[in-house]
Amino acid sequence: MLFNNPPLTTIKLLKQQEGMMAVDMLLDSINEKPSELRRLETELVIRKSV
């Protein structure tokens, strides 16, 4: 596995929430429901690159 030096600051996404939202969006599209704004919960992971 490769590592960056210094470790990079990143944004953490919750994979399960992202997948569930994608399925909801797909079902809305199939059922021809209007699109709505959705937001994912994120977490800023500060490391030594800042």
C-alpha positions as semicolon CSV with decimal commas, in nm:
position;residue;x (nm);y (nm);z (nm)
1;M;0,000;0,000;0,000
2;L;0,124;0,348;-0,083
3;F;0,125;0,628;0,169
4;N;0,165;1,000;0,115
5;N;0,420;1,195;0,308
6;P;0,292;1,411;0,469
7;P;-0,045;1,236;0,518
8;L;-0,311;1,424;0,316
9;T;-0,622;1,586;0,460
10;T;-0,931;1,412;0,321
11;I;-1,309;1,405;0,337
12;K;-1,467;1,092;0,483
13;L;-1,798;0,973;0,332
14;L;-2,027;0,714;0,485
15;K;-2,042;0,439;0,218
16;Q;-2,369;0,286;0,339
17;Q;-2,546;0,623;0,335
18;E;-2,404;0,697;-0,011
19;G;-2,529;0,362;-0,145
20;M;-2,876;0,400;0,008
21;M;-2,908;0,747;-0,139
22;A;-2,802;0,621;-0,482
23;V;-3,071;0,351;-0,471
24;D;-3,334;0,608;-0,367
25;M;-3,229;0,834;-0,655
26;L;-3,244;0,544;-0,901
27;L;-3,593;0,445;-0,782
28;D;-3,711;0,807;-0,809
29;S;-3,577;0,819;-1,164
30;I;-3,747;0,490;-1,258
31;N;-4,076;0,616;-1,110
32;E;-4,031;0,952;-1,289
33;K;-4,035;1,150;-0,966
34;P;-3,878;1,496;-0,977
35;S;-3,518;1,521;-0,866
36;E;-3,448;1,682;-0,529
37;L;-3,136;1,819;-0,366
38;R;-2,965;1,564;-0,143
39;R;-2,667;1,605;0,085
40;L;-2,431;1,343;0,217
41;E;-2,291;1,360;0,567
42;T;-1,918;1,418;0,551
43;E;-1,635;1,448;0,796
44;L;-1,315;1,645;0,738
45;V;-1,015;1,434;0,840
46;I;-0,731;1,676;0,908
47;R;-0,385;1,531;0,880
48;K;-0,037;1,680;0,854
49;S;-0,082;1,834;0,508
50;V;-0,270;2,137;0,641
